[in-house]
Amino acid sequence: MNAPRPSLQALTRGLARHRGRRPALHPDGLLLSGALDVLPAGDRLWGVAWLDSGGRYDVTVRWSRAAGLPERLPDGLGLALKVRDAAGSGRPLDLLLTSSGAGPLTRHLPLPRTDALGGPYSTLSGYRFPDRIRVLAAFPDEPGRGLPARPSELAAALARRPARFRLCAAAHGERWRQFAALSVRTAHPDPAAPPVAFDPYAASLADLPPTDRLRSLREAAYAGSRQGRGAAEPRRTRRPAHDA
């Protein structure tokens, strides 16, 4: 995946400059608050301490439009989660989920939408459980409810009624199995506060690391965006030994 990196970095650098130093990817979005209830695993342990112990966690959520297309058009939707203290006191877990399908192939593909509850959101690439690699996904838990993907309308709708999701995991050939319930509601962050950064590689669990499948492309895209905005480079994190 090294060949596309320079061209992708140049593309996102140019986009960020064109957008007046806004991010090239996910330029339009809402910062929200939420709660994540990790369900007791019972007799079917995951082999991951955080999942097997259960508990409630505060979550910072960023719901965004990936390409920043005009709001009347479908766009890839991002659902970024920062689960506070999931990796220990003061150490969050970051999950980046994108609007996708649920099938063996479509769970790995971003799918544009105009309805924020029109289908699942997945991590696209896998996470290393002790026994196998699984994709994580968030499924809307409100059958029949629509939610506009336009940030301004989305904020008003969530103020009236939070959105609920089932967080699930599945390997190839497995059925989706729920491990948590997520509730997303509005928040009123300090407008003067610095932007919240999400990094699934730096903010991960020791016994549930992400695979390296999309890392080089994501790093190139976000590096170009930072260059176009004149933003500082983040501290580098160690890569996993191999990918799948």
Secondary structure, DSSP 8 states (H G I E B T S, - for coil): --TTHHHHHHHHHHHHHHTTS--SSS-EEEEEEEEEEE---TTS--S-HHHHH-EEEEEEEEEEESS---TTS-B-EEEEEEETTTTSTT--EEEEEEE--SSTTGGGS---BSBTTSS-EE-SS-EE-SSSEEEEEEEE-STT---B-SHHHHHHHHHHS-EEEEEEEE-TT---EEEEEEEEE-----TTS------TTTS-BTTB-B-STTHHHHHHHHHHHHHHHT----------S---
